[in-house]
C-alpha cells in the first residue's frame, strides 16, 4: 500500500511528482479489518450492547407507583341504591375484563352491597358513594345484592 501511495504522489504544475516524507509515528499501526467474505458479501456491523445496570439500580418500574402500566384496564359499573332498589336493575359488561363498581347510596341509612359470585362486598354509609374492584368475570349473571334495599343483575357476556 505504501508503494502505491508513493507512486501516485501529488504532481505540481511542472509535472514532476512531489516528494513525500512519511514519519514512522504517523503511520497507521494496524490495518482495518472487514467482516466480508471472499464472495464479496457486504461488511456487517455489530451494535455494541448497553451496559448492564448494577443489581441495586432502580428504574421507574421499581419506584413507588411504577411506570403506570401495571394498572389493569377496568370497565366502570355505576349503580345507585335508593328507595326503589338498585338502579339500573340490569347492567351488561364484557366478560373477563376487570371491573370497578361504584355504588351510590341515596338512602338515609348504611347499606351493604355485595356482588354474589365474585365474593366482594362493601359497606356504604348513608348518602355517600364507594367503589370496589373485581377481577374479570366469566360469562354469566351475577347478583348485585343490597339486602333489604334491593337487588340488581350484572350480566357478563
C-alpha positions as CSV (number, residue, x, y, z in Angstrom):
1,X,0.0,0.0,0.0
2,X,2.9,2.4,0.8
3,X,4.4,1.7,-2.7
4,X,1.1,2.6,-4.4
5,X,0.8,5.8,-2.4
6,X,4.4,6.8,-3.2
7,X,3.9,6.1,-6.9
8,X,0.7,8.2,-7.1
9,X,2.1,11.3,-5.3
10,X,0.9,14.8,-6.0
11,X,2.0,16.4,-9.2
12,X,2.8,20.0,-9.4
13,X,2.3,22.1,-12.5
14,X,5.7,21.2,-13.8
15,X,4.6,17.5,-14.0
16,X,7.2,16.3,-11.5
17,X,6.0,14.2,-8.6
18,X,6.3,15.9,-5.2
19,X,8.4,14.2,-2.7
20,X,6.7,12.8,0.3
21,X,8.2,12.1,3.6
22,X,6.4,9.8,6.0
23,X,7.2,9.8,9.7
24,X,7.1,6.4,11.4
25,X,5.0,7.9,14.2
26,X,2.2,9.0,11.8
27,X,2.0,5.6,10.0
28,X,-1.0,3.5,10.9
29,X,-0.3,0.8,13.5
30,X,-3.0,-1.7,12.3
31,X,-4.8,-2.2,9.1
32,X,-8.6,-2.1,9.2
33,X,-10.3,-5.4,9.0
34,X,-13.6,-6.3,7.4
35,X,-16.1,-9.0,8.2
36,X,-16.9,-9.5,4.5
37,X,-16.3,-12.9,2.9
38,X,-14.3,-13.8,-0.2
39,X,-17.6,-14.0,-2.2
40,X,-18.0,-10.2,-1.9
41,X,-20.7,-10.0,0.8
42,X,-21.0,-6.5,2.2
43,X,-19.4,-5.9,5.6
44,X,-21.6,-6.2,8.6
45,X,-21.6,-4.1,11.7
46,X,-22.3,-5.1,15.2
47,X,-24.1,-2.8,17.6
48,X,-22.4,-2.5,21.0
49,X,-24.5,-3.7,23.9
50,X,-25.7,-1.3,26.5
51,X,-24.0,-1.7,29.8
52,X,-25.9,-3.9,32.3
53,X,-27.1,-1.8,35.2
54,X,-25.9,-2.8,38.7
55,X,-28.4,-5.0,40.6
56,X,-29.3,-2.3,43.1
57,X,-30.2,0.2,40.4
58,X,-33.9,1.2,40.3
59,X,-35.9,2.3,37.3
60,X,-39.4,3.6,37.0
61,X,-40.9,0.1,37.4
62,X,-39.3,-0.4,40.8
63,X,-40.2,3.0,42.2
64,X,-43.4,3.6,44.2
65,X,-46.2,3.7,41.7
66,X,-44.2,2.0,39.0
67,X,-44.3,3.3,35.4
68,X,-48.1,3.2,35.4
69,X,-48.6,0.3,33.0
70,X,-49.4,-2.2,35.7
71,X,-52.9,-1.0,36.3
72,X,-55.4,-3.2,34.6
73,X,-58.0,-1.8,32.2
74,X,-61.2,-1.6,34.2
75,X,-64.8,-1.5,33.0
76,X,-66.7,1.0,35.1
77,X,-70.1,0.0,36.5
78,X,-72.2,2.6,38.3
79,X,-75.3,1.8,40.2
80,X,-77.4,3.6,42.8
81,X,-79.3,2.2,45.8
82,X,-82.4,4.2,46.6
83,X,-86.0,3.7,47.8
84,X,-86.9,1.7,44.7
85,X,-83.9,-0.7,44.8
86,X,-80.8,-0.8,42.6
87,X,-80.8,1.4,39.6
88,X,-80.3,0.3,36.8
89,X,-81.6,-3.1,37.7
90,X,-79.6,-4.8,35.0
91,X,-76.1,-3.9,33.8
92,X,-74.3,-5.7,30.9
93,X,-70.5,-5.8,30.8
94,X,-67.8,-7.6,28.8
95,X,-66.7,-10.9,30.2
96,X,-63.2,-11.3,31.6
97,X,-62.3,-7.6,32.0
98,X,-61.6,-6.3,35.4
99,X,-64.4,-4.1,36.9
100,X,-64.6,-1.0,39.1
101,X,-68.0,-1.0,40.6
102,X,-69.2,2.3,42.1
103,X,-72.3,2.3,44.3
104,X,-74.1,5.5,45.3
105,X,-76.2,5.1,48.4
106,X,-79.1,7.5,48.3
107,X,-80.8,6.1,51.4
108,X,-80.7,7.7,54.8
109,X,-79.1,4.6,56.3
110,X,-76.0,2.5,55.7
111,X,-76.2,-0.4,53.2
112,X,-74.0,-3.4,52.5
113,X,-73.7,-4.2,48.7
114,X,-72.3,-7.5,47.6
115,X,-71.5,-8.9,44.2
116,X,-72.6,-12.5,44.5
117,X,-70.2,-15.0,42.8
118,X,-67.3,-12.6,42.9
119,X,-67.1,-12.7,46.8
120,X,-66.8,-8.9,47.0
121,X,-68.8,-6.6,49.3
122,X,-68.7,-3.0,50.5
123,X,-70.4,-1.1,53.3
124,X,-71.7,2.3,52.2
125,X,-72.6,5.0,54.7
126,X,-75.8,6.9,54.2
127,X,-75.9,9.3,51.3
128,X,-72.3,8.5,50.1
129,X,-70.5,6.7,47.4
130,X,-68.0,3.8,47.5
131,X,-66.1,1.8,44.8
132,X,-64.6,-1.6,44.8
133,X,-62.6,-3.6,42.2
134,X,-63.4,-7.0,40.9
135,X,-61.3,-9.2,38.7
136,X,-62.7,-10.2,35.3
137,X,-65.8,-12.3,35.5
138,X,-66.7,-15.4,33.4
139,X,-69.8,-15.2,31.2
140,X,-72.9,-15.4,33.2
141,X,-75.2,-13.5,35.6
142,X,-74.2,-12.1,38.9
143,X,-76.5,-10.7,41.6
144,X,-75.8,-7.2,43.0
145,X,-77.3,-7.6,46.4
146,X,-78.1,-4.7,48.7
147,X,-80.0,-6.8,51.2
148,X,-83.4,-5.3,52.0
149,X,-82.6,-2.3,49.8
150,X,-82.9,-4.3,46.6
151,X,-81.2,-6.5,44.0
152,X,-79.8,-6.0,40.6
153,X,-78.1,-8.2,38.0
154,X,-74.7,-7.9,36.4
155,X,-74.5,-9.8,33.1
156,X,-71.0,-10.7,31.8
157,X,-71.1,-11.6,28.2
